[in-house]
């Protein structure tokens, strides 16, 4: 059994939360930015999943995985900031 980053409940919860909040955005420019960020978030999660795949014969490039983790954090911060800004207005 392989644990995948994209299947972790915290990641799924965040993804669902941001997707739900995205549906309330009326500004098309902000909505497009959020859609792109969500796609990028999912793409980075997939890269992390692939990096931990046992089919890779145990080889994990720690720099690549680390860079993806950092980018996921940055994306989550940006999405959280957008959601918080929208809730304040």
C-alpha positions in Angstrom: 0.0 0.0 0.0 1.4 3.3 -1.1 0.5 6.5 0.7 0.0 9.3 -1.8 0.3 13.0 -0.9 -2.7 13.8 -3.0 -4.8 11.4 -1.0 -3.9 12.7 2.5 -7.0 14.0 4.2 -5.5 17.5 5.0 -4.6 18.0 1.3 -8.1 16.8 0.2 -9.7 19.1 2.7 -7.7 22.1 1.6 -8.4 21.3 -2.1 -12.1 21.0 -1.4 -12.2 24.2 0.6 -10.4 26.3 -2.0 -12.6 24.8 -4.8 -15.7 25.7 -2.8 -14.5 29.2 -2.1 -13.6 29.6 -5.8 -17.3 29.1 -6.7 -18.1 32.3 -4.8 -15.6 34.5 -6.7 -17.3 36.9 -9.2 -14.2 38.7 -10.4 -13.1 36.8 -13.6 -9.5 37.8 -13.3 -9.2 36.6 -9.7 -11.2 33.5 -10.5 -8.8 32.6 -13.4 -5.8 33.1 -11.1 -7.3 30.8 -8.5 -8.1 28.2 -11.1 -4.5 28.2 -12.3 -3.3 28.0 -8.7 -5.5 25.0 -8.0 -4.3 23.3 -11.1 -0.7 24.0 -10.1 -1.4 22.7 -6.6 -2.7 19.4 -8.0 0.2 19.1 -10.4 2.8 19.6 -7.6 1.0 17.0 -5.5 1.2 14.6 -8.4 4.9 15.2 -8.8 5.4 14.4 -5.1 3.3 11.2 -5.5 5.4 10.2 -8.4 8.6 10.9 -6.4 7.5 8.5 -3.7 6.3 5.8 -6.1 7.9 2.4 -5.4 8.2 1.8 -9.1 11.1 4.3 -9.0 13.2 1.6 -7.3 13.5 3.6 -4.1 15.1 6.6 -5.9 13.7 9.9 -4.6 15.3 13.2 -5.7 15.0 15.1 -2.4 15.7 18.5 -4.0 12.8 18.1 -6.4 10.4 16.9 -3.7 11.5 19.8 -1.5 11.0 22.4 -4.2 7.5 21.0 -4.8 6.7 21.1 -1.1 7.8 24.7 -0.9 5.8 25.7 -4.0 2.7 24.0 -2.5 3.1 26.1 0.6 3.4 29.2 -1.4 0.3 28.4 -3.5 -1.7 27.6 -0.3 -0.6 30.9 1.2 -1.7 32.8 -1.9 -5.1 31.0 -2.1 -5.7 31.6 1.6 -4.8 35.3 1.2 -7.3 35.6 -1.7 -10.0 33.9 0.2 -9.4 36.0 3.3 -9.5 39.2 1.2 -12.8 38.2 -0.4 -14.3 37.4 3.0 -13.3 40.8 4.3 -15.1 42.7 1.5 
